[in-house]
């Protein structure tokens, strides 16, 4: 039987949820109080091929997107996409 969690709980406990799924637990994730998707273990033959989360280079990657020039993201959007492409905030 699936355990039910909401998207906020999933974000807050993703590494623990991954460990639990790898042990065989299944989850139904609610988004805006409605079932959105299920998290289930991969097929048994593929489990050995999955690298541990701590060894995943994307999981360990440093945060990106911080500006070294002191500009806001809307300024970068304006530079990259022009006045028409910049989103209003």
C-alpha positions in Angstrom: 0.0 0.0 0.0 1.3 3.5 -0.9 2.0 6.1 1.7 0.6 9.5 0.9 2.7 12.7 1.2 2.2 16.2 -0.2 4.7 18.0 -2.5 5.9 20.2 0.4 6.8 17.1 2.5 8.6 15.5 -0.5 10.7 18.6 -1.0 11.6 18.8 2.7 12.6 15.1 2.9 13.7 14.1 -0.5 16.9 12.3 0.5 15.1 10.3 3.2 12.2 9.5 0.7 14.7 8.2 -1.8 16.3 5.9 0.8 12.8 4.6 1.7 11.8 4.0 -1.9 15.1 2.2 -2.5 14.1 -0.1 0.4 10.8 -0.9 -1.4 8.3 1.7 0.0 5.9 3.4 -2.4 4.5 6.9 -2.2 1.6 8.8 -3.8 2.4 12.5 -3.9 -0.4 15.1 -3.6 -0.2 18.4 -5.3 -2.9 21.0 -4.4 -4.6 18.3 -2.3 -5.0 15.9 -5.3 -2.9 12.9 -6.3 -0.3 14.0 -8.8 2.1 11.1 -9.2 3.5 8.0 -7.6 7.0 7.2 -6.6 7.8 3.5 -6.8 11.1 1.5 -6.7 12.7 0.8 -10.1 12.8 -2.7 -11.4 15.0 -5.0 -9.4 17.6 -5.4 -12.2 18.1 -1.7 -12.4 18.7 -1.0 -8.7 22.4 -2.1 -8.9 23.0 0.3 -11.8 21.8 3.4 -9.8 24.6 5.2 -8.1 24.2 6.1 -4.4 22.7 9.6 -4.0 25.9 10.9 -2.3 27.9 10.0 -5.4 25.5 11.6 -7.9 27.4 14.6 -9.4 24.1 16.6 -9.9 23.1 16.0 -6.3 26.5 17.2 -5.1 26.8 20.2 -7.5 27.1 23.7 -6.1 24.3 26.1 -6.4 24.2 28.1 -9.6 22.5 31.3 -10.6 24.0 33.8 -8.1 25.1 37.0 -9.7 28.6 38.1 -9.2 28.0 41.5 -10.7 25.3 42.6 -8.3 22.5 42.6 -10.9 19.1 41.1 -10.3 17.8 38.3 -12.4 15.4 40.6 -14.3 18.5 42.6 -15.4 20.1 39.5 -16.7 16.9 38.6 -18.5 16.8 42.0 -20.1 20.5 41.7 -21.2 20.0 38.1 -22.6 16.5 38.4 -24.1 16.0 42.1 -24.6 13.2 44.3 -23.2 10.4 42.2 -24.7 11.8 38.9 -23.3 12.3 40.0 -19.7 9.6 38.9 -17.4 7.9 41.5 -15.3 8.1 41.1 -11.5 
